[in-house]
């Protein structure tokens, strides 16, 4: 089994941001170098100073109630049991988040590898609503955007969803089936947007059409190795 550990998810320090205007809480992390494709997730409050590399809460039904509980979470505030349950259902990645006025979540580049042991299909869904551009100033390193890519073992982009600039202000929803062959693939995600009076919603899910037990075992090993 091919295994490549994903860097950038071991957090060295965590703090709770005050005056959070969304549906969950946000925690901070030390700065990580993104040159090797490490995920770099940020949240900026429009009303306070920028919080460097603050990870966003991607599951609204699992809010963090105190700092101690954060250390029991795996990636994106999922407990070990929740993460395993997602993987056993064939999910490669699942994001479903909502933020209210004054917040601007962004990921400069997030990489989520997955392995295909037999020819298969990946079901990809992307939807968003009420996303805005930041008025007067651009606080996003690469501008406002929603980009989702599926990259083959040969490092070719076989599918790309892209909405940039004012395109993100038009609500969108897509469903795609992507044919995948044996080997290690990559799901790459970048986004940045501003939240107004109506909560901005972003959902991205990717799942095997027919996951094999080897696919599931590979994802468990990959994801569980990266505990916060």
C-alpha positions as CSV (number, residue, x, y, z in Angstrom):
1,X,0.0,0.0,0.0
2,X,1.3,3.4,-1.0
3,X,1.3,5.8,1.9
4,X,2.3,9.4,1.9
5,X,1.7,11.3,5.1
6,X,0.1,14.6,4.7
7,X,1.9,17.4,6.4
8,X,0.6,20.5,7.9
9,X,-2.0,19.2,10.3
10,X,-0.1,18.9,13.6
11,X,-0.9,22.0,15.5
12,X,1.7,23.5,17.9
13,X,-0.6,26.0,19.7
14,X,-4.3,26.6,19.8
15,X,-6.3,29.6,21.0
16,X,-10.0,30.5,20.9
17,X,-10.9,33.6,18.9
18,X,-13.2,36.0,20.6
19,X,-16.2,37.8,19.1
20,X,-16.8,35.0,16.6
21,X,-19.8,35.9,14.3
22,X,-20.4,32.5,12.7
23,X,-22.1,29.3,13.7
24,X,-19.1,27.7,15.4
25,X,-15.8,28.6,16.9
26,X,-12.4,29.1,15.3
27,X,-9.0,28.0,16.6
28,X,-5.6,29.1,15.7
29,X,-2.4,27.3,14.7
30,X,1.2,28.1,14.2
31,X,2.3,29.1,10.7
32,X,3.3,26.3,8.3
33,X,5.3,26.5,5.1
34,X,3.0,25.9,2.2
35,X,5.7,25.3,-0.3
36,X,5.4,21.5,-0.1
37,X,1.6,21.6,-0.6
38,X,0.7,21.8,3.0
39,X,-2.8,22.9,3.8
40,X,-3.0,26.4,5.1
41,X,-6.4,27.3,6.4
42,X,-7.2,30.8,7.7
43,X,-10.0,32.9,9.1
44,X,-9.9,36.7,9.2
45,X,-12.4,38.8,11.2
46,X,-13.3,42.0,9.5
47,X,-13.7,43.6,12.9
48,X,-10.5,42.5,14.6
49,X,-6.9,42.1,13.7
50,X,-6.0,39.2,11.4
51,X,-5.6,35.9,13.2
52,X,-2.7,34.2,11.5
53,X,-3.5,30.8,10.1
54,X,-6.7,30.2,12.1
55,X,-8.4,27.0,11.1
56,X,-12.1,27.2,10.3
57,X,-14.8,25.0,11.8
58,X,-16.0,22.8,9.0
59,X,-18.8,20.9,10.8
60,X,-21.4,23.2,12.4
61,X,-23.0,20.4,14.4
62,X,-19.8,19.8,16.4
63,X,-18.9,23.1,18.0
64,X,-15.9,23.2,20.3
65,X,-17.0,24.2,23.8
66,X,-13.6,24.5,25.5
67,X,-10.0,24.5,24.6
68,X,-9.3,21.1,26.2
69,X,-11.7,19.3,23.9
70,X,-9.8,20.6,20.8
71,X,-7.0,18.2,21.6
72,X,-9.4,15.2,21.2
73,X,-10.2,16.2,17.7
74,X,-8.8,15.0,14.4
75,X,-8.9,17.0,11.3
76,X,-11.4,19.8,11.2
77,X,-13.0,19.2,14.6
78,X,-14.1,15.6,13.9
79,X,-13.6,13.2,16.7
80,X,-11.9,9.9,15.8
81,X,-15.3,8.1,15.7
82,X,-16.9,10.8,13.4
83,X,-13.9,10.7,11.1
84,X,-13.9,6.9,10.9
85,X,-17.7,7.0,10.2
86,X,-17.2,9.4,7.3
87,X,-14.4,7.3,5.9
88,X,-16.4,4.0,6.2
89,X,-19.1,5.7,4.1
90,X,-16.6,6.3,1.4
91,X,-16.0,10.0,2.0
92,X,-12.7,11.3,0.8
93,X,-13.4,14.8,2.1
94,X,-16.5,16.6,3.5
95,X,-16.8,20.3,4.2
96,X,-20.0,22.0,5.2
97,X,-19.5,25.4,6.9
98,X,-21.4,28.6,7.4
99,X,-20.2,32.0,8.6
100,X,-22.0,35.2,9.3
101,X,-21.2,38.9,9.0
102,X,-17.6,40.1,9.3
103,X,-15.7,36.8,8.6
104,X,-13.6,35.9,5.7
105,X,-12.5,32.3,5.7
106,X,-9.9,31.2,3.2
107,X,-7.6,28.3,2.3
108,X,-4.6,29.2,0.2
109,X,-4.2,25.6,-0.9
110,X,-5.3,22.4,0.8
111,X,-4.3,19.0,-0.4
112,X,-6.2,15.8,0.5
113,X,-4.6,12.6,-1.0
114,X,-6.6,9.5,-1.6
115,X,-5.7,6.1,-3.1
116,X,-7.7,4.2,-5.7
117,X,-7.1,0.4,-5.6
118,X,-9.5,-0.5,-8.4
119,X,-11.0,1.6,-11.2
120,X,-13.8,3.6,-9.7
121,X,-15.8,6.8,-9.8
122,X,-15.5,9.8,-7.4
123,X,-18.7,11.7,-6.8
124,X,-17.9,15.4,-6.3
125,X,-20.4,18.0,-5.1
126,X,-19.7,21.7,-4.7
127,X,-22.2,24.3,-3.7
128,X,-22.1,27.8,-2.2
129,X,-24.5,30.7,-1.5
130,X,-24.4,34.3,-0.2
131,X,-20.6,34.6,-0.8
132,X,-19.4,38.2,-1.2
133,X,-16.3,40.1,-2.3
134,X,-14.4,42.0,0.4
135,X,-15.4,45.7,0.0
136,X,-12.6,48.3,-0.5
137,X,-9.7,45.9,0.2
138,X,-8.4,42.5,-0.8
139,X,-7.4,40.4,2.2
140,X,-7.1,37.2,0.3
141,X,-3.6,36.2,-1.0
142,X,-5.0,34.9,-4.3
143,X,-8.2,36.9,-4.5
144,X,-11.8,35.8,-3.9
145,X,-12.3,32.3,-5.4
146,X,-13.7,28.8,-5.0
147,X,-11.4,26.2,-6.7
148,X,-11.7,22.4,-6.5
149,X,-9.3,20.2,-8.5
150,X,-9.0,16.4,-8.9
151,X,-5.4,15.5,-9.8
152,X,-4.3,12.2,-11.2
153,X,-1.3,10.1,-10.1
154,X,0.5,11.6,-13.1
155,X,-0.1,15.1,-11.6
156,X,-2.6,16.0,-14.4
157,X,-5.7,17.9,-13.5
158,X,-8.6,15.8,-14.7
159,X,-11.3,18.0,-13.3
160,X,-11.3,21.6,-12.2
161,X,-14.2,23.7,-10.8
162,X,-13.3,27.4,-10.7
163,X,-15.2,30.5,-9.7
164,X,-13.1,33.7,-9.2
165,X,-13.7,37.3,-8.5
166,X,-17.3,38.4,-8.7
167,X,-18.3,35.0,-10.0
168,X,-18.5,33.8,-6.4
169,X,-21.3,36.2,-5.7
170,X,-23.6,34.1,-7.9
171,X,-24.9,31.0,-6.0
172,X,-23.7,27.8,-7.6
173,X,-24.3,24.0,-7.2
174,X,-22.7,21.2,-9.2
175,X,-22.5,17.5,-9.1
176,X,-19.9,15.6,-11.1
177,X,-18.8,12.0,-11.5
178,X,-15.0,11.6,-12.2
179,X,-13.5,8.4,-13.4
180,X,-10.4,7.4,-11.4
181,X,-7.9,4.6,-12.0
182,X,-5.5,2.8,-9.7
183,X,-2.9,5.0,-7.9
184,X,-2.6,7.9,-5.5
185,X,-4.8,10.9,-6.4
186,X,-5.1,14.4,-4.9
187,X,-8.1,16.5,-4.1
188,X,-6.9,20.1,-4.0
189,X,-9.1,22.9,-2.6
190,X,-8.6,26.7,-2.5
191,X,-11.2,29.3,-1.4
192,X,-11.6,32.8,-0.1
193,X,-14.7,34.9,0.4
194,X,-16.3,37.5,2.6
195,X,-19.5,37.0,4.7
196,X,-22.2,39.6,4.9
197,X,-25.5,39.9,6.8
198,X,-26.8,36.6,5.5
199,X,-24.5,33.7,6.4
200,X,-22.2,32.6,3.7
201,X,-22.5,28.8,3.1
202,X,-19.9,26.6,1.4
203,X,-20.1,22.8,0.9
204,X,-17.6,20.5,-0.8
205,X,-17.9,16.7,-0.6
206,X,-16.0,14.0,-2.5
207,X,-16.7,10.3,-2.1
208,X,-15.9,7.0,-3.8
209,X,-18.8,5.7,-5.8
210,X,-17.9,2.1,-4.7
211,X,-15.2,2.2,-2.0
212,X,-13.1,-0.9,-1.6
213,X,-12.0,-2.1,1.8
214,X,-8.4,-1.2,0.7
215,X,-9.5,2.3,-0.1
216,X,-11.1,2.7,3.3
217,X,-8.1,1.3,5.1
218,X,-5.8,3.6,3.3
219,X,-7.8,6.7,4.2
220,X,-8.0,5.6,7.8
221,X,-4.3,5.3,8.0
222,X,-3.7,8.6,6.2
223,X,-6.3,10.6,8.2
224,X,-5.8,9.1,11.6
225,X,-2.1,9.7,11.4
226,X,-2.7,13.5,11.4
227,X,-4.4,14.1,14.7
228,X,-4.5,17.7,15.8
